[in-house]
Amino acid sequence: MRHRRAQTAPARRRTLTGLSPVLESALAGLLGLLVGVVVMTIYGYNPWAAIVALFSGAYGNATGFANALAKATPLLLTALTFAICVRAGMFNIGAEGQLFMGTLAAVAVSLVTLPPGIDQIARLVLAMVVGALWSLVPALLKVTRGVSEVISTIMFNWIAKWLALYLVLNILFDPLRAEKTISIPVSGRLPLLMGKTTLSVGFFVAIAFALVVYFVVWHTVVGYEIRAAGLNPTAAKYGGINSRRTMLLSFTLGGMAAGLAGACYVMGTPPTYGVFAGLPELTNLGFDGMAVAMVGRNHPIGIIFSAIFFGGLNAGGRAMQLHAGVPLDMVRVVNGTIVLAMAIPELIRIFPMVKSGVQRTISSVRPRRGTDSGDTPSDPDSSASRGDATRKKERGA
Amino acid sequence: MNLSYFWMVLILSLHAMVPLVLTAVGEIIGETAGLFNIGLEGILLMSAFTGVLGAQFGGPWVGLLTGMLTGGAISLIFSVITTRFKGSQMIAGIGINLFAIGFVAFGMAARGVSSLPQGKRLFAIQTPLGMGISPIVIVALVVPFIAYFFLKRTRAGLMLKAVGENPEAADVAGIDVLRVRLLATTFGGILAGLAGAYISVSWVGSMTKDISQGRGFIALATVVFSGLNPLLALVGGFIFGFFESLAVWIRNMPALKGIPTQFIAMAPYVVTLLVVAGVIGRVRFPKALGEPYKRE
C-alpha cells in the first residue's frame, strides 16, 4: 500500500501544482469548522445557528466586514512574526510577549508630549524597536548558547506577561481608572476609517508591513539567505551563508512585526485606546497568529488573505456569542483544529489514503472468506501475509 | 528559620514539582523514541479540565483516570499525525496547545466549572508537622526510578533508543518504528494527563482557564536539563518546583516585602531560562529527534 501511495503522489502533485496549497488551506478550514460543529453539538448548542451567525456577522454586511478587517490587523502582523522565522528554519512562538511589550511601548510614549504626526510615528517605531529587542534575547540565547527557541520564547512570553501586568498597574496606570493604562491621546491615535467600527489605518500599516516583508524576504540577498538557511542549513553553510546572522535578522524582523501589531491594536481600537489589567484583549493574539501563518502558508501574501479569514472568525465570533449564545472561545477550538490539520503534509492526500485504507480492509477480508471454504482453516495473520505476497507480485509486474 | 518553616517550603516545592516531573518523564520516553511533543502544555490544560469534570462525576480517582485517558487520547492523535501521516511535530504540538486553550475556555464558559468540594478532591496524607502530602507526590518520586530502569535495563527501553537514534537501522532490525513511537508518545501523554489532573483534582482543587501556567514548557526545559535521564528530571523538576513555590514563601519574609509580586511570579521562568542556558552543550539528544521517519 505504501508503494501504491508513492506511485500516485507525484502524479497528483503534477495535476494540482498551483492549486493544492489553497485547496489544503480550505480543507483545513473546513475540518476546523467540522470539529467546531461536533464540539458545539456535544455541549448542546445549535451549531448551524452558530455558524450562520458567525459568517453573517463577519461577512454579511459592511460593518461586520470592517470589524473583520480590524480584527485581522494584529493577527496579520503576529502571523508574519511566525512566518518569517519559519522561513529561516525556526519556531518563534514568542509573538505573544513581543506584542505585549510593543503595546506598552506605544502607550509609554504618552509620558512625553509630541506634536500630532510625529506622535503616531514615534509610537509605531518605538513599539517595533521594543518588540525586536524582546525577540532578540531568545535569538541571542540560541546563537550563543544553543537554547531551543521554543522554550526560550515561551519563557519570554511569561516574563513579558508579568512585566506588562506590573507596568499596567504601577507605571502606566490611568489616574482616573486604576484598572487600565492611560488612554492614548488623540494626537497619537490611528485615524478610524469607518464609523461605528474599530477599523483604523492600522490595517493598511499591517498590509504595508506584509509587502515590505515580502520584498525583503523574496527580493533581496538577505532574504535569499534567510530562506536558504531555512530550507537547507547545511547547504546554506557551505554556500557561505552566516546562519547566525540570518537567525538574528529573522527574529528582529519578526519582533518588529509583533511590536507593530500591539501598537496598531492599542492606537486604533476605540473606545479605550488603552490596555486593561490582565491584558484580556491582547492575550492569545500571538498564538492565533501562528494559525493564520500556517493557513497562509507562511507567505506574506497568503497571510493577508488568511488573516482576513481569521479576523472574520473573531469578529463573527462576537455575533455568534450574541445571537446563538455560543461562547466566543469556540473560535479558538476551530483555530487549533485547523493548525493540527495543517501539520499533515499534503493534506489532500488523506482522502486517497482513507480510500486505500478501506480497500485494504475489504481486500483483507475477502481472501479469508475464500480460504475458509478451503481445506485448512487459516488465521487472519497468514491471510494478511498472503495478501502481502500477492501485492508484491503486483509490484514486480 | 525554624523546622516547621523549612518543612512548609519542602512540601510546597514537592507539590509544585509533581506536574513537572511526571510530564518531563513522559516526554523523556517520547523523545527517546524520537518524537518531540511541544503540545504538553495543551495536554496539561485539557486533562486538568477533564480531570475536574471526572472528579465531579465520580470522585477524585475517576478524575485522575479521566485526565490520564485525555492525555493518552491527545497524544495518540499527535502521534498518528506525526508518524502515520508524517506531519510536522512542531506544528501538531502548536495545534494541540491552541485547541486546548480554546476547548477549555469554551467548556468553562458553556458550563461553569466551580472549585471541587472537599469530598471530590484527592485526600492528603497527613504528616506529623501539620501539612498534608498528596499521594501523587509519592507517585512522582517513584516514577522516575521505574522509567530509569525501563530505559536503561530493559529490552523495550533499548528498542526505544534505537528508534530514536537510528530509525533506519531499527527498521532493518525488524522493529516497527512507527508503532514504537506511537506507543512511547501515548504513554508519555498518559503521564502528562495524570500531571494535569493532579493539578486540578489534588493540588489546587479548582479549575481556571490558565491553570497550566506554562508548566508544559517548563517540563520541556526539565527534559533539556535532564539530558533524557529520568533521575535528573526528578532533580530538575524539584529545582523548578522550588522556584515556583517561591512566590508563596517569600510572602512570609519581611525583608523581601518590597519586591512587587509580579517580579516574584516571573522567577520560575527566569530560572528556567538560566538553567537551560547553563546546561546546554553538555547534553546530547537522539539523532532522529523531531524528524518524521520516512521509509525509503
HADDOCK unambig.tbl for C-alpha pairs under 7 A between the chains (distance, minus, plus):
assign (segid A and resid 145 and name CA) (segid B and resid 277 and name CA) 5.92 0.50 0.50
assign (segid A and resid 145 and name CA) (segid B and resid 280 and name CA) 6.69 0.50 0.50
assign (segid A and resid 146 and name CA) (segid B and resid 280 and name CA) 6.51 0.50 0.50
assign (segid A and resid 147 and name CA) (segid B and resid 276 and name CA) 6.67 0.50 0.50
assign (segid A and resid 147 and name CA) (segid B and resid 277 and name CA) 5.74 0.50 0.50
assign (segid A and resid 147 and name CA) (segid B and resid 280 and name CA) 6.60 0.50 0.50
assign (segid A and resid 151 and name CA) (segid B and resid 217 and name CA) 6.24 0.50 0.50
assign (segid A and resid 151 and name CA) (segid B and resid 221 and name CA) 6.59 0.50 0.50
assign (segid A and resid 152 and name CA) (segid B and resid 273 and name CA) 6.32 0.50 0.50
assign (segid A and resid 155 and name CA) (segid B and resid 269 and name CA) 5.28 0.50 0.50
assign (segid A and resid 155 and name CA) (segid B and resid 273 and name CA) 6.87 0.50 0.50
assign (segid A and resid 158 and name CA) (segid B and resid 269 and name CA) 6.90 0.50 0.50
assign (segid A and resid 159 and name CA) (segid B and resid 266 and name CA) 5.42 0.50 0.50
assign (segid A and resid 159 and name CA) (segid B and resid 269 and name CA) 6.64 0.50 0.50
assign (segid A and resid 162 and name CA) (segid B and resid 262 and name CA) 5.26 0.50 0.50
assign (segid A and resid 162 and name CA) (segid B and resid 263 and name CA) 6.93 0.50 0.50
assign (segid A and resid 162 and name CA) (segid B and resid 266 and name CA) 6.32 0.50 0.50
assign (segid A and resid 163 and name CA) (segid B and resid 262 and name CA) 6.71 0.50 0.50
assign (segid A and resid 166 and name CA) (segid B and resid 262 and name CA) 5.92 0.50 0.50
assign (segid A and resid 327 and name CA) (segid B and resid 106 and name CA) 5.96 0.50 0.50
assign (segid A and resid 327 and name CA) (segid B and resid 109 and name CA) 6.20 0.50 0.50
assign (segid A and resid 327 and name CA) (segid B and resid 110 and name CA) 6.56 0.50 0.50
assign (segid A and resid 329 and name CA) (segid B and resid 102 and name CA) 5.20 0.50 0.50
assign (segid A and resid 329 and name CA) (segid B and resid 105 and name CA) 5.91 0.50 0.50
assign (segid A and resid 329 and name CA) (segid B and resid 106 and name CA) 4.89 0.50 0.50
assign (segid A and resid 330 and name CA) (segid B and resid 102 and name CA) 6.23 0.50 0.50
assign (segid A and resid 330 and name CA) (segid B and resid 106 and name CA) 5.75 0.50 0.50
assign (segid A and resid 332 and name CA) (segid B and resid 98 and name CA) 6.66 0.50 0.50
assign (segid A and resid 332 and name CA) (segid B and resid 99 and name CA) 6.40 0.50 0.50
assign (segid A and resid 332 and name CA) (segid B and resid 102 and name CA) 4.42 0.50 0.50
assign (segid A and resid 333 and name CA) (segid B and resid 99 and name CA) 4.82 0.50 0.50
assign (segid A and resid 333 and name CA) (segid B and resid 102 and name CA) 4.55 0.50 0.50
assign (segid A and resid 333 and name CA) (segid B and resid 103 and name CA) 5.43 0.50 0.50
assign (segid A and resid 335 and name CA) (segid B and resid 98 and name CA) 6.91 0.50 0.50
assign (segid A and resid 335 and name CA) (segid B and resid 99 and name CA) 6.88 0.50 0.50
assign (segid A and resid 336 and name CA) (segid B and resid 95 and name CA) 4.66 0.50 0.50
assign (segid A and resid 336 and name CA) (segid B and resid 96 and name CA) 6.33 0.50 0.50
assign (segid A and resid 336 and name CA) (segid B and resid 98 and name CA) 4.54 0.50 0.50
assign (segid A and resid 336 and name CA) (segid B and resid 99 and name CA) 3.89 0.50 0.50
assign (segid A and resid 337 and name CA) (segid B and resid 95 and name CA) 6.41 0.50 0.50
assign (segid A and resid 337 and name CA) (segid B and resid 99 and name CA) 6.18 0.50 0.50
assign (segid A and resid 339 and name CA) (segid B and resid 91 and name CA) 6.81 0.50 0.50
assign (segid A and resid 339 and name CA) (segid B and resid 92 and name CA) 6.85 0.50 0.50
assign (segid A and resid 339 and name CA) (segid B and resid 95 and name CA) 4.66 0.50 0.50
assign (segid A and resid 340 and name CA) (segid B and resid 91 and name CA) 6.88 0.50 0.50
assign (segid A and resid 340 and name CA) (segid B and resid 92 and name CA) 4.88 0.50 0.50
assign (segid A and resid 340 and name CA) (segid B and resid 95 and name CA) 4.56 0.50 0.50
assign (segid A and resid 340 and name CA) (segid B and resid 96 and name CA) 6.76 0.50 0.50
assign (segid A and resid 343 and name CA) (segid B and resid 87 and name CA) 5.09 0.50 0.50
assign (segid A and resid 343 and name CA) (segid B and resid 88 and name CA) 5.21 0.50 0.50
assign (segid A and resid 343 and name CA) (segid B and resid 91 and name CA) 5.20 0.50 0.50
assign (segid A and resid 343 and name CA) (segid B and resid 92 and name CA) 5.18 0.50 0.50
assign (segid A and resid 344 and name CA) (segid B and resid 81 and name CA) 6.42 0.50 0.50
assign (segid A and resid 344 and name CA) (segid B and resid 85 and name CA) 6.08 0.50 0.50
assign (segid A and resid 344 and name CA) (segid B and resid 86 and name CA) 6.74 0.50 0.50
assign (segid A and resid 344 and name CA) (segid B and resid 87 and name CA) 4.21 0.50 0.50
assign (segid A and resid 344 and name CA) (segid B and resid 88 and name CA) 6.70 0.50 0.50
assign (segid A and resid 345 and name CA) (segid B and resid 87 and name CA) 5.67 0.50 0.50
